[in-house]
Amino acid sequence: MAQHAGLSPERWKQHPRGQQILMIANEMNRASKLLGPGDRERLRHGYERILALTDLTIQVSESRSLRRELLRWRDLVAEQYIAPEADPAAHAAIFRVLLQLHPEAWRQLPYVTGAAAF
């Protein structure tokens, strides 16, 4: 979690919403590479970073609807964080949902998931 430990809400708020979502997505993408049985602890650290960035986004968001959706989405990530084993299918589904939360992130769907964005 040290990567984002010094990131203040004021500094995070300076980033546009789309960029905030994409930075969370970047951490999800990194975590995608840690879904093997030997990487469980590193995956948990990845989920910690994802949860921290999500919490910052929720904290600085002025949009009630985005906060509500991010809180729901956060619960899905938290389930994966406490799960005894990695679930690659659940991770991919959660990642896809995140990318659908903002138009800028949505355009990344074909590159990240290999599926069409529509």
C-alpha positions as CSV (number, residue, x, y, z in Angstrom):
1,M,0.0,0.0,0.0
2,A,3.1,2.3,0.3
3,Q,2.6,3.4,-3.3
4,H,-0.5,5.5,-2.5
5,A,0.1,6.1,1.2
6,G,1.0,9.7,0.7
7,L,-1.8,10.5,-1.7
8,S,-4.1,13.1,-0.2
9,P,-7.8,13.6,-1.1
10,E,-6.9,17.1,-2.2
11,R,-4.2,15.8,-4.7
12,W,-6.5,13.0,-5.9
13,K,-9.3,15.5,-6.5
14,Q,-7.1,17.3,-9.0
15,H,-7.3,14.4,-11.4
16,P,-10.4,14.3,-13.7
17,R,-12.9,11.6,-12.8
18,G,-12.1,9.5,-15.9
19,Q,-8.4,9.5,-14.9
20,Q,-9.2,8.4,-11.4
21,I,-11.2,5.5,-12.7
22,L,-8.4,4.6,-15.1
23,M,-5.8,4.7,-12.3
24,I,-8.0,2.2,-10.4
25,A,-8.2,0.2,-13.5
26,N,-4.5,0.2,-13.9
27,E,-4.2,-1.4,-10.4
28,M,-6.9,-3.9,-11.4
29,N,-4.8,-4.7,-14.6
30,R,-1.7,-5.3,-12.4
31,A,-3.7,-7.5,-10.1
32,S,-4.8,-9.5,-13.1
33,K,-1.3,-10.8,-13.5
34,L,-1.3,-12.1,-9.9
35,L,-4.2,-14.6,-10.0
36,G,-2.0,-17.7,-9.7
37,P,-1.9,-19.8,-6.5
38,G,1.6,-18.7,-5.6
39,D,0.7,-15.0,-5.8
40,R,-2.1,-14.7,-3.2
41,E,-0.3,-12.3,-0.9
42,R,0.8,-10.1,-3.7
43,L,-2.7,-10.1,-5.1
44,R,-4.0,-9.1,-1.6
45,H,-1.6,-6.1,-1.7
46,G,-2.9,-5.2,-5.1
47,Y,-6.5,-5.3,-3.9
48,E,-5.4,-3.1,-0.9
49,R,-4.2,-0.5,-3.4
50,I,-7.4,-0.8,-5.5
51,L,-9.5,-0.3,-2.3
52,A,-7.4,2.7,-1.2
53,L,-7.8,4.4,-4.6
54,T,-11.5,3.6,-4.7
55,D,-12.0,5.1,-1.2
56,L,-10.2,8.3,-2.3
57,T,-12.5,8.5,-5.4
58,I,-15.6,8.0,-3.3
59,Q,-14.3,10.6,-0.8
60,V,-13.7,13.3,-3.4
61,S,-16.7,12.6,-5.7
62,E,-19.4,15.2,-5.8
63,S,-21.7,12.8,-7.8
64,R,-24.0,10.8,-5.5
65,S,-24.7,8.3,-8.2
66,L,-21.0,7.6,-8.8
67,R,-20.4,7.3,-5.1
68,R,-23.2,4.8,-4.8
69,E,-21.9,2.7,-7.7
70,L,-18.4,2.8,-6.5
71,L,-19.5,1.7,-3.0
72,R,-21.3,-1.3,-4.6
73,W,-18.2,-2.0,-6.8
74,R,-15.9,-1.7,-3.8
75,D,-17.9,-4.5,-2.0
76,L,-17.1,-6.8,-4.9
77,V,-13.4,-6.0,-4.7
78,A,-13.5,-6.5,-0.9
79,E,-15.1,-10.0,-1.4
80,Q,-12.1,-10.9,-3.6
81,Y,-9.7,-9.5,-1.0
82,I,-11.0,-11.7,1.8
83,A,-11.6,-14.8,-0.4
84,P,-9.4,-17.8,0.4
85,E,-8.5,-18.3,-3.3
86,A,-8.2,-16.0,-6.3
87,D,-11.2,-16.2,-8.7
88,P,-10.0,-15.1,-12.1
89,A,-13.5,-15.0,-13.6
90,A,-14.8,-12.8,-10.8
91,H,-11.8,-10.6,-11.1
92,A,-12.4,-10.1,-14.8
93,A,-16.1,-9.4,-14.3
94,I,-15.3,-6.8,-11.6
95,F,-12.7,-5.2,-13.9
96,R,-15.2,-5.0,-16.7
97,V,-17.8,-3.3,-14.5
98,L,-15.2,-0.7,-13.3
99,L,-14.4,0.2,-16.9
100,Q,-18.1,0.8,-17.6
101,L,-18.3,3.5,-14.9
102,H,-16.9,6.3,-17.1
103,P,-16.9,6.9,-20.8
104,E,-13.1,7.4,-20.9
105,A,-12.6,4.1,-19.2
106,W,-15.3,2.4,-21.2
107,R,-13.2,3.0,-24.4
108,Q,-10.5,0.7,-22.9
109,L,-12.7,-2.4,-22.7
110,P,-11.5,-3.9,-26.0
111,Y,-7.9,-3.5,-25.0
112,V,-8.2,-4.9,-21.5
113,T,-10.8,-7.6,-21.9
114,G,-10.5,-8.5,-25.5
115,A,-14.2,-7.9,-26.0
116,A,-16.1,-5.4,-27.9
117,A,-16.9,-2.2,-26.0
118,F,-20.5,-2.0,-27.0
